[in-house]
Amino acid sequence: MALEITDANFEELVLKSDKPVLVDFWAEWCGPCRMVGPIVEELSKDFDGKAVVGKVNVDLNSQISANYGIRNIPTLLIFKNGEIVDKQVGAVPKATLAAKIEAQL
Protein backbone atom coordinates (compact mmCIF):
# COMPACT_ATOMS: atom_id res chain seq x y z
CA MET A 1 0.00 0.00 0.00
CA ALA A 2 1.23 3.49 -0.83
CA LEU A 3 2.47 5.43 2.19
CA GLU A 4 0.60 8.48 3.40
CA ILE A 5 3.16 11.26 3.20
CA THR A 6 2.50 14.42 5.22
CA ASP A 7 4.18 17.72 5.99
CA ALA A 8 5.41 16.08 9.22
CA ASN A 9 7.00 12.92 7.75
CA PHE A 10 8.06 14.14 4.28
CA GLU A 11 11.71 14.69 5.17
CA GLU A 12 12.08 11.27 6.80
CA LEU A 13 10.16 9.23 4.19
CA VAL A 14 11.23 11.06 1.03
CA LEU A 15 14.34 13.19 1.45
CA LYS A 16 16.23 10.73 3.67
CA SER A 17 15.20 7.57 1.79
CA ASP A 18 17.99 5.34 0.48
CA LYS A 19 15.65 4.18 -2.31
CA PRO A 20 13.98 6.11 -5.15
CA VAL A 21 10.65 7.62 -4.05
CA LEU A 22 7.55 8.22 -6.18
CA VAL A 23 5.31 10.87 -4.62
CA ASP A 24 1.76 11.33 -5.94
CA PHE A 25 0.36 14.79 -5.15
CA TRP A 26 -3.44 14.42 -5.26
CA ALA A 27 -6.79 15.54 -3.81
CA GLU A 28 -10.13 13.83 -3.14
CA TRP A 29 -12.05 16.09 -5.55
CA CYS A 30 -9.66 15.57 -8.50
CA GLY A 31 -11.02 13.25 -11.23
CA PRO A 32 -7.66 12.45 -12.90
CA CYS A 33 -6.22 11.79 -9.41
CA ARG A 34 -8.84 9.07 -8.91
CA MET A 35 -7.67 7.49 -12.18
CA VAL A 36 -4.01 7.54 -11.09
CA GLY A 37 -4.70 6.38 -7.50
CA PRO A 38 -5.13 2.65 -8.26
CA ILE A 39 -2.03 2.73 -10.49
CA VAL A 40 0.02 4.23 -7.66
CA GLU A 41 -1.26 1.47 -5.33
CA GLU A 42 -0.22 -1.21 -7.86
CA LEU A 43 3.21 0.37 -8.23
CA SER A 44 3.67 0.33 -4.45
CA LYS A 45 3.22 -3.47 -4.56
CA ASP A 46 5.29 -3.95 -7.74
CA PHE A 47 8.26 -2.02 -6.35
CA ASP A 48 7.97 -3.15 -2.72
CA GLY A 49 11.48 -3.29 -1.27
CA LYS A 50 13.01 -1.57 -4.31
CA ALA A 51 11.37 1.87 -4.20
CA VAL A 52 9.14 3.89 -1.90
CA VAL A 53 5.71 4.88 -3.22
CA GLY A 54 3.61 7.43 -1.39
CA LYS A 55 0.80 9.96 -1.71
CA VAL A 56 0.48 13.55 -0.51
CA ASN A 57 -3.03 14.96 -0.12
CA VAL A 58 -2.49 18.57 -1.23
CA ASP A 59 -5.53 19.81 0.71
CA LEU A 60 -4.13 18.50 4.00
CA ASN A 61 -0.42 19.14 3.38
CA SER A 62 -0.09 22.60 1.89
CA GLN A 63 3.51 23.11 3.08
CA ILE A 64 5.04 20.37 0.89
CA SER A 65 2.82 21.31 -2.04
CA ALA A 66 3.95 24.95 -1.79
CA ASN A 67 7.62 23.98 -1.37
CA TYR A 68 7.56 22.06 -4.66
CA GLY A 69 5.34 24.49 -6.55
CA ILE A 70 2.53 21.99 -7.10
CA ARG A 71 -0.13 23.85 -9.10
CA ASN A 72 -1.71 21.04 -11.11
CA ILE A 73 -2.72 17.62 -9.85
CA PRO A 74 -2.06 14.85 -10.15
CA THR A 75 1.65 15.68 -10.13
CA LEU A 76 4.01 12.77 -9.58
CA LEU A 77 7.57 13.53 -8.52
CA ILE A 78 10.37 11.00 -8.35
CA PHE A 79 13.09 11.68 -5.80
CA LYS A 80 16.49 10.06 -5.50
CA ASN A 81 18.97 11.01 -2.79
CA GLY A 82 16.64 13.82 -1.70
CA GLU A 83 16.54 15.46 -5.16
CA ILE A 84 13.77 15.53 -7.79
CA VAL A 85 14.98 13.42 -10.72
CA ASP A 86 11.75 13.12 -12.71
CA LYS A 87 8.30 14.69 -12.89
CA GLN A 88 4.97 13.77 -14.44
CA VAL A 89 1.95 16.09 -14.50
CA GLY A 90 -1.41 14.55 -15.31
CA ALA A 91 -2.75 11.03 -15.61
CA VAL A 92 -0.57 8.55 -17.51
CA PRO A 93 -0.57 4.76 -18.00
CA LYS A 94 1.02 2.52 -15.38
CA ALA A 95 3.81 1.51 -17.80
CA THR A 96 4.94 5.13 -18.07
CA LEU A 97 5.31 5.55 -14.31
CA ALA A 98 6.88 2.09 -13.90
CA ALA A 99 9.52 3.00 -16.52
CA LYS A 100 10.31 6.24 -14.67
CA ILE A 101 10.84 4.34 -11.41
CA GLU A 102 12.88 1.61 -13.13
CA ALA A 103 15.19 4.27 -14.57
CA GLN A 104 16.15 5.29 -11.01
CA LEU A 105 16.83 1.82 -9.59
NORKALIN-V842717 format. One record per run of one state. SS is the DSSP state (alpha for helix, beta for strand, coil for the rest). FROM is the first residue (numbers start at 1). TO is the last residue. Records with the same first field share a line. If there is no record, write none. Layout:
SS: FROM-TO + FROM-TO
This chain:
coil: 1-2 + 5-9 + 16-19 + 27-30 + 47-50 + 58-61 + 68-74 + 81-82 + 90-93 + 103-105
beta: 3-4 + 20-26 + 51-57 + 75-80 + 83-89
alpha: 10-15 + 31-46 + 62-67 + 94-102
